[in-house]
Amino acid sequence: MVPFRRGALFMAPMVDLSHVAYRQLIWSFGGCDLFYSEMLNSRIVPNEKPGTSIYLRWASLDDLVFQILGSDPEKMARAAAKLEGYRPKGIDVNMGCWLHKVMEHGWGAALMKDVNRSREVLLAVRRAVPGRPVSAKIRIGHSLDKQFLLDFAAMIEGCGADFLVLHARTVSDGMNRKARWEYIAAVKDSVSIPVVGNGDVACAEDALAMMRQTGCDGVMIGRQAVIQPWIFRDIRALASGGDIPDPPDLDRVMLDLLDLLVRHFPPDVALKRFKTAVTWMGKNLIFGHHLSRETGRAKDITQVRQVITDNFNKGIY
């Protein structure tokens, strides 16, 4: 039940960023094959309802993978079963989040310290969604132990997962150290299920280099997709032998995202999430920090829209 073709491109799951509005913005440029939801807490999912939950919101489901977070097999199975009822493209188990506030509960990358618990969680999710693709997103581990990683990947495959995603950093690396693509290649060589690589793809050339150097079946992009929502379009253009298109007008991209946020979320949520997005998109500008600071002071949607318009009219760069 592999839900993608070789060379597929993925938007990574990111808290407050891989929501429906950002996914639609990226979709508008084309090139991305599968989108991941934000991390969905398995303890909360069973009580959430589309339309009232700020997390269970989508424009389409045929390209959406729900990622669930937790360490209790029964709760994870219950959450997976509920999400499977919406008929998404797949269900993913988060085994890679390195944040302390996640790992202190035994969730995310903490699962990589407990192979038996990880196996129980994966088997429970697999049984709960027999007709839907299941995957796991992991890191290298808590240390540079290649054999442990290969054994862990084999365990994931043995639990019936359809593919796995490897963020090629250790837990202690956080997001700062250079991604170790050689570990993606090692996992790809050791398992028969598809392997998706993640880490340090900052441009179209990087995505093609990762596929070439590691043999991975797909590439997942997180932060750079937030900074440049058109990056998947650029990868497709380069992969097909064409030229990379000129970047779009950044002010238009920002305002399009704002419109999508207003469409999908209450005003306070839309405002908060837009301010978060501007911090990232502002990295395209030399003076992006100034734009982020002014946006952060805005009290409502009207003000934040005016801040964007005024700064670009003045020629911010």
C-alpha positions in Angstrom: 0.0 0.0 0.0 2.8 2.5 -0.8 0.9 5.7 -1.4 3.4 7.4 -3.6 5.6 6.9 -6.7 9.4 7.0 -6.5 10.8 10.5 -6.4 7.8 11.8 -4.5 8.0 15.1 -2.6 6.6 15.6 0.9 5.8 18.6 3.1 6.9 17.7 6.6 4.7 17.9 9.8 5.4 21.1 11.7 3.6 22.5 14.7 1.6 25.6 13.9 2.9 25.5 10.3 1.8 22.4 8.4 -1.9 23.4 8.8 -4.5 23.5 6.1 -3.7 27.1 5.0 0.0 26.5 4.5 -0.8 23.2 2.8 -3.1 25.0 0.4 -0.6 27.7 -0.3 2.1 25.2 -1.2 -0.4 23.2 -3.2 -1.2 26.3 -5.3 2.4 26.3 -6.6 2.3 22.6 -7.5 5.0 19.9 -7.2 4.3 18.5 -3.7 2.8 15.0 -3.7 2.0 14.4 0.0 1.3 16.7 2.8 1.6 15.9 6.5 -0.7 17.3 9.2 0.6 18.9 12.3 1.3 16.5 15.2 -2.0 15.2 16.5 -2.0 14.3 20.2 -3.5 10.8 20.4 -5.0 11.6 23.8 -7.0 14.5 22.3 -7.9 13.2 18.8 -10.8 11.0 19.8 -12.7 14.0 21.2 -11.9 16.4 18.3 -14.4 17.2 15.6 -13.8 18.7 12.2 -15.1 22.2 12.1 -14.5 23.0 15.7 -11.0 21.6 16.1 -8.2 23.9 14.8 -6.2 20.8 13.9 -8.7 18.6 12.1 -9.1 21.0 9.1 -8.3 20.1 5.5 -9.1 21.1 1.9 -8.5 17.6 0.6 -7.7 14.2 2.0 -6.3 12.3 -1.0 -2.9 13.8 -0.5 -2.9 14.2 3.3 -1.1 12.0 5.9 -2.3 12.4 9.5 0.6 12.2 12.0 -0.2 11.0 15.5 1.8 11.5 18.7 1.8 9.3 21.8 3.2 6.3 23.4 0.2 4.4 24.7 -0.6 1.7 22.2 -4.3 1.7 23.0 -4.7 5.4 22.7 -2.6 5.5 19.5 -4.8 2.8 18.0 -8.0 4.7 19.0 -6.7 7.9 17.4 -5.6 6.1 14.3 -8.9 4.4 13.9 -10.8 7.6 14.2 -8.5 9.4 11.7 -8.7 6.4 9.3 -12.5 7.0 9.2 -11.9 10.3 7.3 -10.1 8.2 4.6 -6.8 10.1 4.4 -3.8 9.1 2.3 -2.1 7.5 5.4 -1.4 7.5 9.1 2.1 8.3 10.4 3.5 7.6 13.9 5.7 10.4 15.2 9.0 8.8 16.6 11.2 11.7 15.7 10.2 14.9 17.6 13.1 16.0 19.7 11.5 18.7 21.7 11.8 18.3 25.5 8.1 19.1 26.1 7.2 16.1 23.8 9.9 13.6 24.9 9.3 14.2 28.6 6.0 12.3 28.2 7.7 9.4 26.4 6.5 10.6 23.0 8.2 11.4 19.8 11.9 10.5 19.7 11.7 9.2 23.2 10.1 6.1 21.7 13.5 5.4 20.1 14.8 4.6 23.6 12.2 1.9 24.0 12.1 -0.5 21.1 9.5 -2.8 22.7 7.1 0.1 23.3 7.7 1.4 19.8 6.9 -2.0 18.4 3.7 -2.2 20.5 2.6 1.2 19.3 3.3 0.4 15.6 1.5 -3.0 15.8 -1.5 -1.4 17.5 -1.7 1.3 14.8 -1.3 -1.2 12.0 -4.1 -3.4 13.4 -6.3 -0.3 13.8 -6.0 0.8 10.1 -5.6 -2.4 8.1 -6.7 -0.8 4.9 -4.6 2.4 5.0 -0.9 3.0 4.6 1.0 3.3 7.9 4.4 4.9 8.3 6.8 6.1 11.0 9.0 9.2 11.0 12.2 8.8 13.0 15.6 10.3 13.6 19.0 8.6 13.5 18.5 8.0 17.2 19.9 9.3 20.5 23.5 8.7 19.3 25.4 7.9 16.2 24.8 4.2 16.4 24.2 3.0 12.9 23.5 -0.6 13.9 20.8 0.5 16.3 19.2 2.6 13.5 19.3 -0.3 11.1 17.7 -2.6 13.7 15.1 0.0 14.5 14.2 0.4 10.8 14.0 -3.4 10.5 11.6 -3.4 13.4 9.4 -0.8 11.7 9.3 -2.9 8.5 8.5 -6.0 10.6 5.5 -4.3 12.1 3.9 -3.9 8.7 4.7 -0.2 8.0 4.4 0.7 4.4 7.3 3.2 4.4 9.5 5.2 6.8 10.8 8.7 6.9 14.3 9.4 8.3 15.3 12.8 9.5 19.0 12.4 9.3 20.0 14.0 12.6 20.3 12.6 16.1 18.0 13.8 18.9 20.8 15.9 20.4 21.5 17.5 17.0 18.1 19.2 17.2 17.8 21.3 14.0 21.3 22.7 14.0 23.9 20.1 12.9 24.3 19.2 9.3 22.1 16.3 8.3 23.9 13.1 7.9 22.6 11.8 4.5 24.8 8.7 4.7 22.4 7.3 7.3 19.5 7.6 4.9 21.6 5.6 2.3 22.3 3.0 5.0 18.7 2.6 5.9 17.6 2.4 2.3 20.1 -0.4 1.7 18.9 -2.3 4.7 15.1 -2.5 4.3 12.7 -3.4 1.5 10.1 -0.7 2.2 10.5 2.7 0.7 12.6 5.3 2.6 11.9 9.0 2.5 14.9 11.3 3.3 14.6 14.5 5.4 17.1 17.1 6.4 19.1 20.0 4.9 17.1 20.4 1.6 17.4 24.2 1.1 17.0 24.4 -2.7 15.9 22.3 -5.6 19.5 21.1 -6.3 19.7 19.7 -2.7 16.6 17.6 -3.2 18.0 16.0 -6.4 21.4 15.5 -4.7 19.7 13.7 -1.8 18.0 11.3 -4.1 21.1 10.8 -6.1 23.5 10.3 -3.1 21.2 8.2 -0.9 18.9 6.3 -3.3 15.9 7.4 -1.2 12.5 6.9 -2.6 11.3 10.4 -1.8 12.3 13.7 -0.2 10.5 15.5 2.7 11.0 19.2 3.2 10.1 21.1 6.4 11.6 24.5 7.1 12.5 25.5 3.6 9.0 24.7 2.4 7.8 27.3 5.0 10.3 29.8 3.9 9.8 29.2 0.1 6.4 27.5 -0.5 7.3 27.3 -4.1 10.3 25.0 -3.6 8.4 21.8 -4.7 7.6 23.5 -8.0 11.3 24.3 -8.5 12.3 20.8 -7.7 9.9 19.4 -10.3 11.1 21.9 -12.9 14.8 21.0 -12.3 14.1 17.3 -12.2 12.3 17.4 -15.6 15.3 19.2 -17.2 13.9 22.7 -17.2 15.0 25.9 -15.7 13.9 26.9 -12.2 11.2 29.6 -12.5 11.6 33.0 -11.1 10.4 33.3 -7.5 6.9 34.8 -7.0 6.3 38.2 -5.5 6.8 37.6 -1.8 4.2 40.1 -0.7 1.6 38.4 -2.8 2.5 35.0 -1.3 2.2 36.4 2.2 -1.1 38.0 1.5 -2.4 34.8 -0.1 -1.5 32.9 3.0 -3.2 35.5 5.2 -6.4 35.1 3.1 -6.2 31.3 3.5 -5.7 31.6 7.2 -8.7 33.9 7.5 -10.8 31.4 5.5 -10.0 28.4 7.7 -9.4 29.7 11.2 -10.9 32.1 13.8 -9.3 35.6 13.6 -7.2 35.2 16.7 -5.8 31.8 15.5 -5.2 33.2 12.0 -3.4 36.2 13.3 -1.1 34.1 15.5 -0.3 31.7 12.8 0.4 34.4 10.3 2.9 36.1 12.6 4.7 32.7 13.0 4.8 32.3 9.2 6.2 35.8 8.6 9.1 35.0 10.8 10.0 32.2 8.4 9.1 33.8 5.1 11.0 36.9 6.1 14.2 34.9 5.7 13.8 35.6 2.0 14.6 39.3 2.8 17.7 41.0 4.1 15.4 43.0 6.4 12.9 40.3 7.2 13.5 40.7 10.9 12.1 44.3 10.6 9.0 43.0 8.9 8.5 40.3 11.5 8.9 42.8 14.3 6.3 45.2 12.8 3.9 42.3 12.0 4.3 41.1 15.6 2.9 44.4 16.9 -0.2 44.2 14.8 -3.4 43.9 16.8 -5.7 42.4 14.1 -5.9 41.1 10.6 -6.5 44.5 9.1 -3.4 45.9 10.7 -1.2 43.0 9.7 -2.4 43.3 6.1 -1.5 47.0 6.2 2.0 46.3 7.6 2.8 43.9 4.7 1.4 46.2 2.1 3.2 49.3 3.4 6.6 47.6 3.8 6.6 46.2 0.3 5.3 49.5 -1.2 8.3 51.1 0.5 10.6 48.6 -1.1 11.7 46.3 1.7 14.3 43.9 0.5 
